[in-house]
Amino acid sequence: MSRFQVLSDVQWSLIVLSGVPLDGDAAEAFQRLVASSWVLVDQSRALLAAAQKELPAARIREMHESAEARMRGLLLRGQREGAFRADLPVTWLLATTHVVMNGAAEEVRAGRLDADEAPWFIDAILLPAFTQNAVR
C-alpha cells in the first residue's frame, strides 16, 4: 500500500467519523461514535499495519488525534452535563476507550468475538464504567 493510499484511507476514515451526529444525549452519542469507530477499527487493521510502514509515528499520532478530538469533546460535554463521571480525567476515559476497542479488535482477530457483536461488548464495558456515579 502506497503512502498516498494510506493517507487517502485515513482521510476517508476521518470524514466518516466527522459525520456521526454527537448531539442529544451524551451516552447515546457515545454509542453512535463507538459503533462508527468500531467499523473503522475493524476495517482498518491492515491500514494501520501499512501506515506504520509508510508514515512516521508522529504523523500517525497526529491523524489519530484529530479523530480522538471528537471523542474528547463528547466526553467533556458528557461530564459537564452529568452524563459521564467527572471524577476521572478525560484522558483516562479516552485511554480506556482506546484499550477496550483495541482489545475487541484483538479478540476478533483471534476468532473469539464476532466483529458485528463487538460494539455491544465495547458499550457493555465502557458505558457502566463511564456513567457510574456520573453526577457529582
BAFI-3210 file (N, C-alpha, C; in Angstrom, 3 decimals, decimal comma, padded with zeros to 6 digits):
// residues 136
n [1|2|3|4|5|6|7|8|9|10|11|12|13|14|15|16|17|18|19|20|21|22|23|24|25|26|27|28|29|30|31|32|33|34|35|36|37|38|39|40|41|42|43|44|45|46|47|48|49|50|51|52|53|54|55|56|57|58|59|60|61|62|63|64|65|66|67|68|69|70|71|72|73|74|75|76|77|78|79|80|81|82|83|84|85|86|87|88|89|90|91|92|93|94|95|96|97|98|99|100|101|102|103|104|105|106|107|108|109|110|111|112|113|114|115|116|117|118|119|120|121|122|123|124|125|126|127|128|129|130|131|132|133|134|135|136]
n.u [000,850|000,639|002,074|000,396|-002,084|-002,481|-002,721|-005,011|-006,956|-006,978|-007,837|-010,418|-011,541|-011,571|-013,383|-015,709|-016,090|-016,471|-018,997|-020,716|-023,429|-023,301|-025,004|-027,670|-028,496|-025,671|-024,658|-025,960|-024,976|-022,315|-022,471|-023,171|-020,865|-018,915|-019,829|-019,517|-016,793|-015,837|-016,431|-014,624|-012,205|-012,240|-012,209|-009,826|-007,568|-005,553|-004,846|-003,647|-001,338|-000,082|000,179|001,961|004,250|004,631|004,390|005,683|005,805|004,931|003,226|001,171|000,165|-000,715|-002,820|-004,498|-005,089|-006,747|-009,092|-009,617|-010,249|-012,978|-014,176|-013,090|-014,243|-016,950|-016,926|-016,119|-018,301|-020,280|-019,395|-019,721|-022,493|-023,279|-023,602|-021,444|-018,808|-017,188|-015,149|-012,991|-010,276|-010,620|-008,628|-008,066|-010,493|-010,479|-008,154|-008,965|-011,112|-009,728|-008,075|-010,001|-011,330|-009,206|-008,636|-010,986|-010,667|-008,460|-009,574|-011,454|-009,724|-008,467|-010,539|-012,337|-014,414|-017,214|-017,145|-019,379|-020,693|-019,053|-019,354|-021,463|-020,319|-018,202|-019,604|-020,917|-018,929|-017,738|-019,799|-021,086|-018,799|-018,120|-020,330|-021,053|-021,858|-022,064|-023,048|-021,807]
n.v [-001,167|002,161|005,286|007,409|006,067|005,133|007,581|008,593|006,679|007,034|009,686|009,362|007,824|009,690|011,514|009,953|009,552|012,196|012,668|011,499|012,056|013,963|015,189|015,690|013,251|012,470|009,891|008,283|009,431|008,769|005,988|005,882|006,981|005,167|002,844|003,605|004,166|001,647|000,150|001,306|000,716|-002,062|-002,441|-001,249|-002,545|-003,679|-001,368|000,160|-001,332|-000,975|001,795|002,131|001,223|002,998|005,665|008,239|007,804|010,038|011,289|009,420|009,475|012,137|012,086|010,308|011,797|013,815|012,413|011,539|013,884|014,497|012,536|013,265|015,822|015,084|013,482|015,387|017,158|015,405|015,008|017,611|017,802|015,902|013,312|011,621|010,337|012,638|012,450|011,211|011,858|013,111|012,237|009,717|008,402|008,423|006,894|004,459|003,836|003,501|001,283|-000,727|-000,881|-001,664|-004,079|-005,470|-005,622|-007,303|-009,631|-010,225|-010,698|-012,990|-014,734|-015,052|-013,374|-012,058|-009,765|-008,170|-008,111|-006,769|-003,886|-003,915|-005,306|-003,574|-001,241|-002,373|-002,603|-000,020|002,002|001,506|001,869|004,514|005,942|005,383|006,706|009,262|011,911|014,417]
n.w [000,000|-000,913|000,274|-000,405|-000,735|001,870|003,268|001,973|002,696|005,469|005,647|004,576|006,622|008,709|007,687|007,659|010,442|011,208|010,350|012,140|014,183|017,131|018,804|021,230|023,777|025,684|026,306|024,421|022,080|022,436|022,126|019,404|018,259|019,098|017,762|015,043|015,046|015,676|013,351|011,601|012,929|012,797|010,011|009,375|010,286|008,687|007,390|009,414|009,895|007,427|007,448|009,543|008,358|006,252|007,141|009,322|012,894|014,333|012,514|012,238|014,834|014,894|013,029|014,326|016,583|015,595|015,036|017,587|018,866|018,547|020,147|022,598|022,964|023,147|025,466|027,360|027,234|028,113|030,734|031,773|031,624|033,392|032,543|032,229|034,263|036,338|038,034|037,009|034,850|031,500|029,812|030,845|030,366|027,578|027,076|028,158|026,484|024,085|024,704|025,235|022,760|021,085|022,313|021,698|018,935|018,808|019,920|017,952|015,796|016,756|016,624|018,693|019,132|017,486|014,878|014,312|016,720|018,411|018,994|020,863|023,035|023,627|024,399|026,595|028,466|028,617|028,959|031,563|033,145|032,628|033,388|036,007|039,078|037,918|038,305|040,231]
ca.u [000,000|001,476|001,859|-000,794|-003,266|-002,642|-003,260|-006,380|-007,824|-007,093|-008,697|-011,779|-011,990|-011,862|-014,625|-016,804|-016,313|-016,965|-020,415|-021,506|-024,039|-022,974|-025,953|-028,593|-027,997|-024,242|-024,425|-026,404|-023,996|-021,125|-022,725|-023,090|-019,470|-018,224|-020,226|-018,856|-015,351|-015,549|-016,429|-013,347|-011,129|-012,304|-011,825|-008,523|-006,439|-004,497|-004,428|-002,712|-000,065|000,525|000,546|003,158|005,386|004,768|004,345|006,354|004,930|004,332|002,125|000,082|-000,418|-001,416|-004,096|-005,308|-005,548|-007,877|-010,278|-009,820|-010,769|-014,444|-014,495|-012,724|-015,281|-018,167|-016,743|-016,127|-019,700|-020,977|-019,011|-020,383|-023,934|-023,530|-023,833|-020,239|-018,080|-016,296|-014,055|-011,889|-009,923|-010,988|-007,510|-008,230|-011,638|-010,014|-007,225|-009,758|-011,833|-008,728|-007,663|-011,124|-011,555|-008,107|-008,848|-012,035|-010,066|-007,617|-010,470|-011,995|-008,619|-008,210|-011,706|-013,097|-015,508|-017,732|-016,965|-020,673|-021,111|-018,064|-019,839|-022,250|-019,384|-017,479|-020,548|-021,229|-017,831|-017,433|-020,883|-021,180|-017,583|-018,079|-021,518|-021,223|-021,699|-021,751|-023,352|-021,014]
ca.v [000,000|003,350|006,359|008,143|005,256|005,153|008,894|008,683|005,852|007,672|010,864|008,860|007,430|010,908|012,075|009,112|009,858|013,569|012,670|010,887|013,118|013,889|015,996|014,936|012,566|012,175|008,443|007,764|009,910|007,951|004,694|006,079|007,205|003,880|001,942|004,053|003,988|000,213|-000,270|001,741|-000,067|-003,411|-002,398|-000,622|-003,246|-003,752|000,004|000,569|-002,004|-000,287|003,148|002,047|001,016|004,101|007,009|008,400|007,620|011,332|011,558|008,509|010,018|013,374|011,717|009,692|012,867|014,544|011,584|011,496|015,177|014,422|011,744|014,096|016,836|014,429|013,096|016,618|017,604|014,455|015,305|018,869|017,567|014,881|012,007|010,820|010,580|013,798|012,176|010,662|012,785|012,706|011,474|008,327|007,854|008,187|005,759|003,261|003,560|003,010|-000,067|-001,661|-001,071|-002,477|-005,429|-006,083|-005,933|-008,487|-010,773|-010,540|-011,280|-014,326|-015,569|-015,255|-012,402|-011,721|-008,326|-007,484|-008,005|-006,003|-002,631|-004,211|-005,640|-002,344|-000,423|-003,052|-002,321|001,403|002,843|001,431|002,429|005,960|006,601|005,081|007,914|010,339|013,231|014,690]
ca.w [000,000|-001,023|001,251|-000,845|-000,429|003,329|003,640|001,457|003,528|006,786|005,471|004,429|007,957|009,464|007,127|008,161|011,854|011,366|010,028|013,205|014,993|018,552|019,565|022,069|024,956|025,545|026,310|023,130|021,097|022,653|021,493|017,948|017,890|019,282|016,679|013,809|015,233|015,616|011,955|011,032|013,556|012,239|008,600|009,139|010,909|007,677|007,126|010,456|009,632|006,280|007,873|010,372|007,456|005,305|007,724|010,616|014,060|014,682|011,583|012,615|016,072|014,531|012,402|015,380|017,478|015,021|015,261|019,036|019,327|018,655|021,331|023,755|023,106|023,607|026,868|028,163|027,310|028,983|032,120|032,165|031,732|034,401|031,934|032,423|035,502|036,365|038,976|036,226|033,774|030,141|029,247|031,270|029,638|026,210|027,089|028,414|025,236|023,127|025,111|025,065|021,323|020,558|022,837|020,881|017,637|019,005|020,108|016,622|015,036|017,291|016,395|019,932|019,163|016,168|014,627|014,372|018,116|019,172|019,588|022,060|024,111|023,971|025,182|027,861|029,393|028,779|029,493|033,031|033,764|032,457|033,938|037,427|039,915|036,987|038,850|041,443]
c.u [000,902|001,153|000,603|-002,068|-003,543|-003,264|-004,702|-007,346|-008,028|-008,001|-010,151|-012,348|-012,373|-013,148|-015,823|-017,117|-016,864|-018,459|-021,304|-022,106|-023,753|-023,913|-026,854|-027,905|-026,551|-023,959|-024,852|-025,450|-022,705|-021,300|-022,640|-021,633|-018,651|-018,554|-019,540|-017,348|-014,985|-015,482|-015,097|-012,172|-011,082|-011,812|-010,377|-007,365|-005,272|-003,959|-003,418|-001,347|000,662|000,990|001,831|004,404|005,681|004,913|005,133|005,343|004,224|003,139|000,921|-000,622|-001,229|-002,780|-005,040|-005,887|-006,719|-009,168|-010,630|-010,446|-012,288|-014,863|-014,212|-013,808|-016,581|-018,057|-016,747|-017,545|-020,484|-020,635|-019,708|-021,870|-024,282|-023,803|-022,653|-019,537|-017,141|-015,130|-012,857|-011,546|-010,312|-009,860|-007,609|-009,399|-011,258|-009,089|-007,980|-010,530|-010,897|-008,347|-008,785|-011,382|-010,445|-008,188|-009,910|-011,487|-009,192|-008,476|-011,101|-010,921|-008,360|-009,405|-012,552|-014,279|-015,919|-017,657|-018,279|-021,165|-020,189|-018,594|-020,669|-021,335|-018,607|-018,363|-020,824|-020,139|-017,718|-018,565|-021,042|-019,961|-017,578|-019,251|-021,751|-020,923|-021,404|-021,980|-022,613|-021,254]
c.v [001,238|004,363|007,147|007,379|005,247|006,471|009,059|007,896|006,461|008,890|010,446|008,476|008,644|011,562|011,287|009,471|011,262|013,658|012,055|011,995|012,911|014,723|015,086|014,315|012,119|010,679|007,813|008,197|009,106|006,594|004,798|006,220|005,921|002,937|002,317|003,862|002,519|-000,274|000,099|000,969|-001,454|-003,433|-001,955|-001,317|-003,348|-002,363|000,474|-000,069|-001,326|001,106|003,123|001,828|002,255|005,486|007,068|008,293|008,917|011,651|010,664|009,045|011,283|013,069|011,095|010,764|013,635|013,739|011,569|012,788|015,162|013,645|012,557|015,143|016,258|014,040|014,311|017,150|016,699|014,665|016,573|018,662|016,519|013,501|011,062|011,249|011,777|013,573|011,521|011,640|012,229|011,913|010,002|007,671|007,543|006,982|004,448|002,862|002,926|001,558|-001,084|-001,914|-001,909|-003,913|-006,171|-006,476|-007,183|-009,739|-011,198|-011,235|-012,722|-015,268|-015,828|-014,303|-012,115|-010,207|-007,552|-007,281|-007,109|-004,686|-002,856|-004,504|-004,406|-001,452|-001,038|-002,828|-000,821|002,216|002,707|002,045|003,954|006,676|006,333|006,324|009,146|011,723|013,403|016,100]
c.w [000,000|000,067|000,890|-000,485|001,068|003,764|003,174|002,325|004,909|006,692|005,319|005,798|008,785|008,986|007,637|009,612|012,051|011,054|011,099|014,060|016,484|019,407|020,395|023,267|024,745|025,495|024,980|022,019|021,205|021,977|019,970|017,500|018,052|018,129|015,373|013,893|015,118|014,173|011,317|011,623|012,928|010,791|008,402|009,831|009,936|007,357|008,164|010,237|008,472|006,671|008,692|009,533|006,620|005,925|009,025|011,762|014,437|013,786|011,894|013,853|015,780|013,915|013,430|016,296|016,899|015,162|016,745|019,570|019,463|019,888|022,588|024,006|023,636|025,079|027,788|028,321|028,247|030,448|032,607|032,425|032,786|033,841|032,145|033,695|035,348|037,316|038,291|035,113|032,399|029,498|029,618|030,536|028,191|026,141|027,279|027,158|024,218|023,441|024,878|023,578|020,697|021,076|022,051|019,510|017,727|019,179|018,774|015,789|015,465|017,119|017,635|020,066|017,728|015,998|014,727|015,795|018,942|019,737|020,849|023,243|024,572|024,837|026,549|028,906|029,669|029,401|031,004|033,729|033,705|033,116|035,413|038,258|039,072|037,590|040,167|041,895]
res [m|s|r|f|q|v|l|s|d|v|q|w|s|l|i|v|l|s|g|v|p|l|d|g|d|a|a|e|a|f|q|r|l|v|a|s|s|w|v|l|v|d|q|s|r|a|l|l|a|a|a|q|k|e|l|p|a|a|r|i|r|e|m|h|e|s|a|e|a|r|m|r|g|l|l|l|r|g|q|r|e|g|a|f|r|a|d|l|p|v|t|w|l|l|a|t|t|h|v|v|m|n|g|a|a|e|e|v|r|a|g|r|l|d|a|d|e|a|p|w|f|i|d|a|i|l|l|p|a|f|t|q|n|a|v|r]
***
